[in-house]
């Protein structure tokens, strides 16, 4: 069955459903699916932050998680 045929069958079935709860559930599923398909677009600021982080990695400007946690603790005192 092709996508077009399947879509037509679904529309036919939907048009016969009178139960509001079922229709709301179907709508929620369709809404979630459409949100999953959308691609997140990075802002210029986000792209710049990622690029800066990657440059730091290339330049060896990194610390372990443990060291980072220690630095944070030191800054809190």
N, C-alpha and C positions, 0 to 999 in steps of 0.2 A: 504494500500500500504506500503510495507516495505521500509526501508531506501535505500536498494540496488536498488529496482525498481525505486524509486523516483530519485535517483542519475542518473540512466541510462536515464530516461526521460528528466531530466534537461540537460544532456550532448547532447542528441539528439537535443533538442531545441536550445541549444547554438551553435551547429555546423551549424545551418541554419540561424543564425542571421548575417547580413552583415552590420548593422548600427554600426559604430565605437563608437558613443556616448553611445548607449545602452550597448555595450560590456564593455566600460569603467566604466559605472555605476554599472554593475553587478560585475565587478572585484573589485571595491571599496567596495561593500557590502561584498563580500567574504573576502577581506583583513581585513576589520573591524571585521568580525566574528572570523577570525583566531587570531587576536590580543586579543580579549575578552577571548578566550579560554586559552590563555597562563597564567601561574601562575607567579606572581612576586616573585622572589627569593630575600630574604634579604641578604645583605652582612653581614659578621661577625661584622663589625663596627655597622651596623644598629641594629643587634640583641643585641649587647652589650649595645647600647644606650637605647633600649627598656627595657632590663633587669635592667639597672641602674635606669631608671625612675620608673619602678614597685617597685624596692627596696625602692626608696625614698617615694613612696606612702605608702608602708607597714610600713616604719619607721616614718611616720607622717611628713615628710619633704615636706610639700606642703603649698602653699599660694593661696588665692583666685585670680581670674582674676583682680579684682580691686586693690588688694595689689601689684600684679605683675606689673600692669600698673604704679602704684605710684613709685615703685622701679625703673622702667625704666626711668620715668620722672626725678627722682632724679639723676640718673646717667648721664643724658644729660646736667646737669648744671655744 
